[in-house]
Amino acid sequence: MSRIGEKLRILRNRYGLTSRELGAELGVSNTYILQIEKGKRRPSIDVVAEISRFFEVSADVLIKDELELE
């Protein structure tokens, strides 16, 4: 199972963003963000790409099971 939800939460907190703020930046709802973070939903490839662009991290870093973030 991917740890993308954990990574998303870490990145969001690093940037001091609420789920509502991040959702607005990515064009999705805050509920969707929270569901990803809790592992209840997997993001679409388009959302992974948007997360990657927004936080300036490689998509493969988000997708890999390792929790390493720079």
Rosetta constraint file for C-alpha pairs under 8 A:
AtomPair CA 1 CA 65 HARMONIC 7.06 0.50
AtomPair CA 2 CA 63 HARMONIC 6.24 0.50
AtomPair CA 2 CA 64 HARMONIC 6.54 0.50
AtomPair CA 2 CA 65 HARMONIC 5.06 0.50
AtomPair CA 3 CA 7 HARMONIC 6.35 0.50
AtomPair CA 3 CA 62 HARMONIC 7.70 0.50
AtomPair CA 3 CA 63 HARMONIC 7.24 0.50
AtomPair CA 3 CA 64 HARMONIC 7.33 0.50
AtomPair CA 3 CA 65 HARMONIC 5.43 0.50
AtomPair CA 3 CA 66 HARMONIC 7.29 0.50
AtomPair CA 3 CA 67 HARMONIC 6.74 0.50
AtomPair CA 4 CA 8 HARMONIC 5.95 0.50
AtomPair CA 4 CA 36 HARMONIC 7.63 0.50
AtomPair CA 4 CA 37 HARMONIC 7.41 0.50
AtomPair CA 4 CA 62 HARMONIC 5.44 0.50
AtomPair CA 4 CA 63 HARMONIC 5.92 0.50
AtomPair CA 4 CA 64 HARMONIC 7.80 0.50
AtomPair CA 4 CA 65 HARMONIC 7.73 0.50
AtomPair CA 5 CA 9 HARMONIC 6.23 0.50
AtomPair CA 5 CA 36 HARMONIC 5.05 0.50
AtomPair CA 5 CA 37 HARMONIC 3.66 0.50
AtomPair CA 5 CA 38 HARMONIC 6.19 0.50
AtomPair CA 5 CA 39 HARMONIC 5.84 0.50
AtomPair CA 6 CA 10 HARMONIC 6.21 0.50
AtomPair CA 6 CA 37 HARMONIC 5.74 0.50
AtomPair CA 6 CA 38 HARMONIC 7.69 0.50
AtomPair CA 6 CA 67 HARMONIC 7.81 0.50
AtomPair CA 7 CA 11 HARMONIC 6.11 0.50
AtomPair CA 7 CA 37 HARMONIC 7.97 0.50
AtomPair CA 7 CA 62 HARMONIC 6.68 0.50
AtomPair CA 7 CA 67 HARMONIC 6.69 0.50
AtomPair CA 7 CA 69 HARMONIC 7.53 0.50
AtomPair CA 8 CA 12 HARMONIC 5.96 0.50
AtomPair CA 8 CA 36 HARMONIC 7.98 0.50
AtomPair CA 8 CA 37 HARMONIC 6.34 0.50
AtomPair CA 8 CA 62 HARMONIC 7.92 0.50
AtomPair CA 9 CA 13 HARMONIC 6.07 0.50
AtomPair CA 9 CA 37 HARMONIC 5.86 0.50
AtomPair CA 10 CA 14 HARMONIC 6.07 0.50
AtomPair CA 11 CA 15 HARMONIC 6.31 0.50
AtomPair CA 11 CA 55 HARMONIC 7.29 0.50
AtomPair CA 12 CA 16 HARMONIC 6.24 0.50
AtomPair CA 12 CA 17 HARMONIC 5.36 0.50
AtomPair CA 12 CA 18 HARMONIC 7.14 0.50
AtomPair CA 12 CA 19 HARMONIC 7.59 0.50
AtomPair CA 12 CA 22 HARMONIC 7.22 0.50
AtomPair CA 13 CA 17 HARMONIC 5.95 0.50
AtomPair CA 13 CA 18 HARMONIC 7.66 0.50
AtomPair CA 17 CA 21 HARMONIC 5.88 0.50
AtomPair CA 17 CA 22 HARMONIC 6.19 0.50
AtomPair CA 18 CA 22 HARMONIC 6.25 0.50
AtomPair CA 19 CA 23 HARMONIC 5.89 0.50
AtomPair CA 19 CA 30 HARMONIC 4.92 0.50
AtomPair CA 19 CA 31 HARMONIC 7.73 0.50
AtomPair CA 19 CA 33 HARMONIC 6.07 0.50
AtomPair CA 19 CA 34 HARMONIC 6.67 0.50
AtomPair CA 20 CA 24 HARMONIC 6.18 0.50
AtomPair CA 20 CA 29 HARMONIC 6.89 0.50
AtomPair CA 20 CA 30 HARMONIC 4.48 0.50
AtomPair CA 21 CA 25 HARMONIC 6.35 0.50
AtomPair CA 21 CA 30 HARMONIC 7.68 0.50
AtomPair CA 22 CA 26 HARMONIC 6.17 0.50
AtomPair CA 22 CA 30 HARMONIC 7.31 0.50
AtomPair CA 22 CA 33 HARMONIC 7.73 0.50
AtomPair CA 23 CA 27 HARMONIC 5.74 0.50
AtomPair CA 23 CA 28 HARMONIC 4.73 0.50
AtomPair CA 23 CA 29 HARMONIC 5.05 0.50
AtomPair CA 23 CA 30 HARMONIC 4.97 0.50
AtomPair CA 23 CA 32 HARMONIC 7.74 0.50
AtomPair CA 23 CA 33 HARMONIC 6.35 0.50
AtomPair CA 24 CA 28 HARMONIC 6.21 0.50
AtomPair CA 24 CA 29 HARMONIC 6.97 0.50
AtomPair CA 24 CA 30 HARMONIC 7.72 0.50
AtomPair CA 26 CA 47 HARMONIC 7.33 0.50
AtomPair CA 26 CA 50 HARMONIC 6.20 0.50
AtomPair CA 26 CA 51 HARMONIC 7.08 0.50
AtomPair CA 26 CA 54 HARMONIC 7.85 0.50
AtomPair CA 28 CA 32 HARMONIC 6.61 0.50
AtomPair CA 28 CA 33 HARMONIC 7.47 0.50
AtomPair CA 29 CA 33 HARMONIC 6.61 0.50
AtomPair CA 30 CA 34 HARMONIC 6.22 0.50
AtomPair CA 31 CA 35 HARMONIC 6.09 0.50
AtomPair CA 32 CA 36 HARMONIC 6.25 0.50
AtomPair CA 32 CA 41 HARMONIC 7.66 0.50
AtomPair CA 33 CA 37 HARMONIC 6.26 0.50
AtomPair CA 34 CA 38 HARMONIC 6.12 0.50
AtomPair CA 35 CA 39 HARMONIC 6.12 0.50
AtomPair CA 35 CA 40 HARMONIC 5.00 0.50
AtomPair CA 35 CA 41 HARMONIC 5.43 0.50
AtomPair CA 36 CA 40 HARMONIC 5.92 0.50
AtomPair CA 36 CA 41 HARMONIC 4.90 0.50
AtomPair CA 36 CA 42 HARMONIC 5.80 0.50
AtomPair CA 36 CA 43 HARMONIC 6.53 0.50
AtomPair CA 43 CA 47 HARMONIC 5.80 0.50
AtomPair CA 43 CA 48 HARMONIC 6.25 0.50
AtomPair CA 44 CA 48 HARMONIC 6.29 0.50
AtomPair CA 45 CA 49 HARMONIC 6.15 0.50
AtomPair CA 46 CA 50 HARMONIC 6.28 0.50
AtomPair CA 47 CA 51 HARMONIC 6.07 0.50
AtomPair CA 48 CA 52 HARMONIC 6.05 0.50
AtomPair CA 48 CA 59 HARMONIC 6.55 0.50
AtomPair CA 48 CA 62 HARMONIC 7.69 0.50
AtomPair CA 49 CA 53 HARMONIC 6.18 0.50
AtomPair CA 49 CA 59 HARMONIC 6.40 0.50
AtomPair CA 50 CA 54 HARMONIC 5.98 0.50
AtomPair CA 51 CA 55 HARMONIC 6.07 0.50
AtomPair CA 52 CA 56 HARMONIC 5.53 0.50
AtomPair CA 52 CA 57 HARMONIC 5.00 0.50
AtomPair CA 52 CA 58 HARMONIC 5.72 0.50
AtomPair CA 52 CA 59 HARMONIC 5.33 0.50
AtomPair CA 52 CA 62 HARMONIC 7.51 0.50
AtomPair CA 53 CA 57 HARMONIC 6.78 0.50
AtomPair CA 53 CA 58 HARMONIC 7.98 0.50
AtomPair CA 57 CA 61 HARMONIC 6.88 0.50
AtomPair CA 57 CA 62 HARMONIC 7.61 0.50
AtomPair CA 58 CA 62 HARMONIC 6.84 0.50
AtomPair CA 59 CA 63 HARMONIC 6.27 0.50
AtomPair CA 60 CA 64 HARMONIC 5.88 0.50
AtomPair CA 61 CA 68 HARMONIC 7.64 0.50
AtomPair CA 61 CA 69 HARMONIC 7.33 0.50
